[in-house]
Amino acid sequence: MARGITCYFTTVSPWAYIGHELFLGIAREHGVTIDWKPVNLAEVFPQTGGLPLGKRAPARQRYRMLELQRWREKRGMNFNLHPKYWPFDCALADRSVIAVVQSGRDAASYIGSVFKAVFEEERNCADESVLAEILAACGHAAQSILQSAHSPQTDAAYQANIAEALAAGAFGSPTYVLDGELFWGQDRLELLDDALRSGRKAFSPAA
């Protein structure tokens, strides 16, 4: 049976975007499955000591801009540091990912396309028509997916993801969970790769 990784993330996260393709490559190389779990960070932060960007100290905000530039270069990417439609209300985009997962289709390509739309193409992914275009381009039944995204069942799943993320100890996006061990941030992907490659037992904070 294939091992699995749970990925707690949100479509508004530049860090989840930066790590997306590398994460997919690691998963493919090691034959692991991915359980995509979009979460609303506005509900995670208050319970885990986090702050929304605008409320962080100026020094932290300035350092964040350095890190974005470093990782853009490190990962060989080309994206806007100040996208036109960022930040945006990501609730519908996040829920549309859940709806794609619930449809039984692989959500990875759609997630990557939403990230690209936000950070490279400067499209407004809070706009339902934009999401419909992206869904259709990825081969999904756009109207059906968006109808599902608006449903109470999908909203309940979105809320359940928050509870699961908190129970797992996640506090930011992206958080990758392998055998109960957390790897927070795309800058931990090499460590996740090492853990899979070595086959070691999961580390525990109780050690």
Secondary structure, DSSP 8 states (H G I E B T S, - for coil): ---EEEEEE-TT-HHHHHHHHHHHHHHHHHT-EEEEEE--HHHHHHHHT---GGGS-HHHHHHHHHHHHHHHHHTT----SS-TT-S---HHHHHHHHHHHHTTS--HHHHHHHHHHHHTS---TTSHHHHHHHHHHTT--HHHHHHHHTSHHHHHHHHHHHHHHHHHT--SSSEEEETTEEEESGGGHHHHHHHHHHT-----TT-
